[in-house]
Amino acid sequence: MSQALKTSLFQEALTAIDALSLDDQAALIDVLNNRLKLRQRQQVVKEVREVQQEYREGKFKSGSVDDFLAELDS
C-alpha cells in the first residue's frame, strides 16, 4: 500500500472519528487500547515460543553478561 493511500485512509478514519460523539470516541479509545494490548501480548507469546524452540534445538549460547557484552563489541 502506498504511503499516499495510507495517509488518505488515516485521514478518512480521523474524519470519521471526529464525527462521533465524545462518549463514542472514548469507547473507541478503550476498544483500540484493548486491541493494542492483545496484539502486544500475542507478539510476546510468539517471541517466547520462537526462543523456546531455538532452545530445544540447541541454538543458543550460554555465558555471563560480560561475555555477551564482549561479543557485542566484537
Secondary structure, DSSP 8 states (H G I E B T S, - for coil): --HHHHHHHHHHHHHHHHTS-HHHHHHHHHHHHHHHHHHHHHHHHHHHHHHHHHHHTT------HHHHHHHHH-
